[in-house]
Amino acid sequence: MTRLWGGRYSGDIDERMWRFNASIGVDIRLAQADIRGSIAWARALGRAGVLEKDEVAALVTGLHQIADEFTGERFALQPGDEDIHTAVERRLGELIGPLAGKLHTGRSRNDQVATDVRLWMMEALPELGEALRALQAAILTQAEAHLDLLMPGYTHLQPAQPVRYSHWLLSFFWMLDRDYARLQDLLARVAQSPLGAAALAGNVYGIDRLWLAQELGMLGVLENSMDAVSARDVVIEALSWGAILGAHLSRLAEDLILYSSAEFGFLRLAERYTTGSSIMPQKRNPDSMELVRGKTGRLVGNLTRLLVVVKGLPSTYDKDLQEDKEPLFDTVDTLADLLPITAGVIESLEPRPEAMRAALNDAMLATDLADYLVKRGLPFREAHHLVGLAVRLAEDRGAGLRDLTLDDYQGLWPRFEADLFDVLSYEGSADARDTRGGTARSAVVAQLALARERLAG
């Protein structure tokens, strides 16, 4: 077995223990990041006078060759490759000989893997950000195409007030916009370099860590070497970000599942995002959205998993931290599926205006009637009570608020006038809510303009 640490050992460790300890099956995904960090490290050693120029050149040439092998899927793992660092160094030795052994001077796998993970995140997370923006763009396009379509708005899943379909869609745009902002905040913390911290105490070779960070495209360095090798808060933060984003996607999915059901019938999902039943020929199931909803459990589980791993660790590096990569990779992979699939569902979504209109009912105008009374000097609590009596009267008659007569209303409060019927309008109800963020046409148009600016920025 090829080992980076075997000099102190008189024999091999247990074969099962070797497999248990090895991480190459997981961290092979860090290959390009590991090579990139090693190239920068070789150059930093040259700058510090530890390596000659020709040695640096040979190391860099060999590392580039290994990178090409990974890109071309020609890199051959060997049974003794414990992790990606071992594999790369072993192959480098095969290519350039004993000089490969100088590459690890002043460096530990502790600061090496911590750097690799951050470099990988610096590439993977912005790609998710682009997919998130694409989903927001799909929502915005769908909202603009159906600006004036009215539908019931719900609280407690009970019909509440008339709202614009576009307004409902935009509620998810702004949830996702906060997710995008959280990602940008996170990326600044990811781009802090641990490299040069060595095992835990720093290195003795005069490495310029700030230059090294800049060489790797990072913004700065982690200032304490003990913290640098063990800090996994950015991974936890990424998993937390993924779980929050997943929760928002799951809420959108839940609405789409409900609204596309036969009971609601507000929406129709494109066939390509549904599946059939093996026994019921008529079925067209919203499996895309059910899986989005279900896979959010993975995202929450990944966050919980790593929090439990790190919660009781002593200072600096412990092998428990080898468990950080699987949940990170899984969260990134899961979101890389969820985001474009959800965008595709939104882009191809077919609203059903007739069903939305049919689901509106007079009871949703009760608040408008209460507002009518308040504008005539009645305290809102008293207005609320009077309208509640009107709602009960209408329900007892199997009618709506617009079916009651002026005499009916004046029997509840003598100052009701005929103009009360002017407020009992679905369009009027929606357009009365014209403050910023409301469902009035003017407010939604303003939202759309702001959303377009946000995407352009």
N, C-alpha and C positions, 0 to 999 in steps of 0.2 A: 504493500500500500504506500502510495506517495503521500508524505505528510510534510506540513510546514513546521511541525513542532516535535519531531520524534527523537531528537538527540538525547533527551533525558531518559528515554524509555529503553528498556532492555529487550522488549518483545512487542508483539502486536496486541492491540486491544481485542476484546471479544468481537467476533464478526457481526453478531446481532447489534452490539453496542455501536459498531462502526456505522451500520445502516441507520440506526436510531439517531446518531449524532449528525450524520451527513445532511446537508441542506441543498445539494446540487440540483435535486429535482424541482426545487422551488426557485432558488435564487439564480438559476441560469437565465432567467428573464432580465437580470441585471447586467448581462454580459457587456453590452455596449457602454453602459454607464461605468462599469468597472474598468474597462479599457480606457475610456476617456479620462477617468480619474488617474489611472496609472501613467498615461502620457503626460498629464500635467505634473504629476509627482516626479517623473523622471526629469522634466525640465526644471522643476524647482530644485532638485538635487544638483543639477548642473549649475544653476544660478548661485547656489550656496557653496560651490567649489568641491562638492563631494564626488561628482562624476566629471570626467573629461568630456569635451564636446563630442568626440567620436563615439564615446560610450552612450551618451544621450541619444545621438543620432541612430545608433544601432538598436537601442531599446525602442525608440519611437517607431522605427521602420518595422521591427518585429511585431509590435503591438498593432500597428495599422494592418499588417498582414493577417493577424488573428481576427481583427474586426471584420476584414473582408471575408474570412472563412465563416464567421457567424452570419454575416449578411447573405452569403451564398449557400447557407445551410450545409457547409462542408466541414464544420468543426466536429471532430470525433471525441466524445467523452470517453474517459478511461475509468476502469473500476476504482482506481485510487483517487479520483477527483472528489474530494470531500465537499467542496463548495466552489463557487464560481472563481474565487480568488486563486484557489489551488489549481483549478483547471487552466486558467489563463497563464499562471506562472509556469506550470508544467509544460504547456505548449510553447511558451516563450523560450524555455530552456532547450526544447527540441530544435527550435529555429536558429537561435543565436548562441547556444552553448552556455558555459558557466556565468557569463556576464549577466544573465537573467537573474541570478541570485543577488545582484546588487540593487535590484529595483525596490526591494522591500526595506532598504536601509531607512531607519527612523520612522517606519510606518508600521502600524498594527492592523490586523483585520478588524479591530474594534472601531478605529476611525475610518478605515477603508469602507466597511459595509455601511456605516452611518452616512458616509458621503455618497455611496452608490445609490442608496435609497432616495436621498434627496435629489440627486441628478435625475433619477428615473421619474420621480414625481414632477420635476420641473418640465418634463416633456409630456407626461401622460395627462396631468391635470388641465393644462390649457386646452388640450384636445376635447376634454369633457366640457370646458367652458364654451368652446365653439359649438358643440352639439346642443348645449343649453340655449345659446343665443339663437340657433336655428329653430328650436322648439318655440321660443318666444316669438320669433318672426312668423311662424305658422299660426300661432294664436292671434297675432295682430292682423294678419291677412284675413283670417276667417272672421274676426270681429268687424273689420272694415267692410267686408262683403255683405254683412247682414246688420248694418247699423241700427235699423229701426224695427227690427223684429222683437216683439214683446213675448215674454214668457212669465210664468209664476216664479217668484223668488220664495225660498223656503227658509224657515228657522225651525229647528227640531224636526225637520223633514215634514213640517206641516205648511200648507199654503199660507204665505205671509203678505206679500205685496207684489204688484206688477213691477217687473224689471226688464231691462233690455237684455236680450241674448248676448249682445256685444259686451255689455257690462259684466255679465256673468263670466264670459271668457276672459276679460281683462283682469278679473280678480286673480286668476292664475298667472297672468303675465307678471303681475307685481310680486306675487309670492316668489316666482322664479327669478325675478330681478334681484331680490334680496339674496337669493342663493348665489347668483352670479357675483354680487358684491362681496359676499362672504368668501368666495373663492379667491378673489383678487387680494383680499386681506391675508388669506392663508399663504398665497404664493410668496409674498414678501418674507414670511417667516421660514418657508421652506428653503429659500435661497440664502441660507446662512451656513457657511462651511465648517464641518467638524475636522477636516483634513489637517494633519499636523499635530493633532492632540495625542497621537500614538496610542498606547494602551490605555493610559489614564492620566499621565503626568506631564505630557508634552514631549518634545524631542530635543536632542542635544546638537542638532546639525545646523542650527541657524536658519531654518526654513522660513521664508517670508510668507506667512499665512495669508496676508491680505492680497499679495500678488497672486498666490495660488487660487484664492477665491475668485478673483477677477478673471483669471485664466479659465476657470470653469463656468464663467457667466453668472457667478453668484454676487450677492449684494454686500456681503460682509462675512464675518467669522463668528462662531460661538466662542465667547470670551473666556470660558473656563474649561480646561481640558477634561476634568472629571465629568462635568455636565455634558460636554460635546460627545463623548463616546456612548452615553446612555440616553440622551434626550430623544424621546420618541413622541413628544407631545404633538409635533407636526403631523405624524402619522395618525395619532388619535384624533387630531383636529380634522384631518382629511376624512376619517371614518365618520366623525360626527357630522361634518358637512354632507357627506354622502347619505347619512341616515335622515337628516333634515330634508334634503332634496328628495329623497325617496318618499318621505311622508307627504310632501307636496304633490309628487307625481301620483301617489296612491289616492289622495283625495280627489284629484282630477279624474283618475280612472274610475273611482267609485261613482262620481256624478255621471260620467259617460255610460257606465254600466246601467245605472238607474234610468237615465233619460232615454236610453236606447231600448229599454224593455217594452214589452207590449202594453204594460200598465200605464206607462208614461207616453211612449211613442214620440217624444220630442225630436229625437235624432235617429239617424241611421248610419251605422258604421260600414265602411266599404268592405266588400267581400274579402279582399285580400288581407284584412286584419281580423277576420273571424274564422271560426272552424265549424264543421258540422258534427253531428252526432252519429255514433256507430249503430244506433238502434232506431233513432227518431229522424226520419228523412226531412222533416220540416225545419229542423233546428238550424239556427245560425248563431252560434255562441260568441260573445265578446271576449274570447280567450286572451287576446292581446292585452286587454286592460285588466283582466283577472290576474294575469301573470305579473303585470306591473304592480298591481296591488299586493300580490303574494310575495314577490321578490323583495319588496321593502323589508320583509322580515329578515332576509339575509343581511341587508344593509345594517339594520339595527343590531342583529346578532354579531356582525363583525366588529362593531364599535364595542359592544359589551365584552366580547372575547378579549380584545387587547387591553381594555381597562382592567379586567380581572388579572391579566398577565402582569401588568406593571405596578399594580396597586401596592404590593408589599416588597418590592425589590430593594435591596441595599444599594449603596452608592456605586456608581460606575457601571461597567458592563457585566452582565450576567447572561448565560446561555439562553435563559428564558426569552430574551429579546429576539432570538431566532424566529419566534412565533409572530413577529410583526408583519412579515411580508405576505403570507397567505391571505389574511383578511384584507390587506391593502390591495393586492392584486385582484381579489374577488370583487371588492367594491368597485374598483375601476372597470373591470370587465362587465359587471352587472349594469352599471350606469351607461357603459358604451352601447349596450343593447337597448336599455329602457328609453333613453332620450330620443334616438332617431325613430324608434317604433312609435312612441307617443306623438312625435312630430308628424309622422305619416298618417296616423289616425286623425289628427286635427286637420291636416291639409285636405284629406279626403272626406271629411265629415259632411253629412247631408242633413241640415236642419229641416224639420217638418212644421212649417208655420201654422197649419190648420190645427194640428194637435196641441201646439202651444197655446193658441188662441182659445181653443175649446176648454183648456184646463184653467183659464182665468175665471174667477167667479166674484160676485159682488162683495162677498165677505172680505176680500182683499182690499176693499176700498174703505173699510171701517176707520182706519187711521185718518184718511182724507176727510171723512165726515167729522171726526173729532177735531181736526185742525180747523175745519170750517167754523165749528162752535167757538174754538179758542179765539179766532179772529173777530168774533162778535162779543168778546169780553168775558167768556165763561172760563173759569179755571180749568186747566187740562184734566185734573183728576175728576172733576164733575162731568166734563165733556166725555171722558172715557166711560164713565158710568152710564150716561145717557145713550151713547152709541151701543154699549153692550146690551142695553134694553132693546134697542132697535134690532140688533142682530138676533136676539132671542125671539122677538116678535116675528121676524122674517122666517127664522127656522121653524117656528111653530106652525106657520102657514105653508111651509114648503116653498118659500119664495126667496127672492133676493132683496137686497137693500133698495134697488131701483124699482122693485115691484110694489113697495109700500107707497101709500098715497101721502099727500101733504097733510091731510087730516090725521093719518096715523102718526106722522112725525110730531105734529102740533099737540097731539094727545100726550106725547112724552115731554115736550117742552114747547110752550106756546110761541116762542120767538123764532121757531123755524120758519123760513120763507121758501118760496118756490125755487130760488136760486140754489138751494141745497143740491138739486139734481145736476147742476152744472159740474160739481166736483166728483160726481159718481161716474167717472170716465177712466178707463185704463190708460189711455194715452195722456190724459190730463194728470193722472196720479204720477206717472213716471216723469213727465216733464216738469212737474212742480218741484221735483227734487233736484234743483239746479245748482246747489252749492258744489264746491270743488270735491270731486270724488263721488258725486251722486250719479243716479241713473238717467237723469234728463238728457235729452239729445245734445244740448250744448255742452253739458259736463262730460259726456262720453266723447264727443268730438275733441274736447280739450285733452282728455286722457289719451286718446289715440295720437294726437300730435306730440304729447310729452313722451309717449312710449316710442314713437319713431325717433325722436331725438336721442332717447336712451340707447336704442340699438345702434344708431349712427355713431354715438360717442364711444 
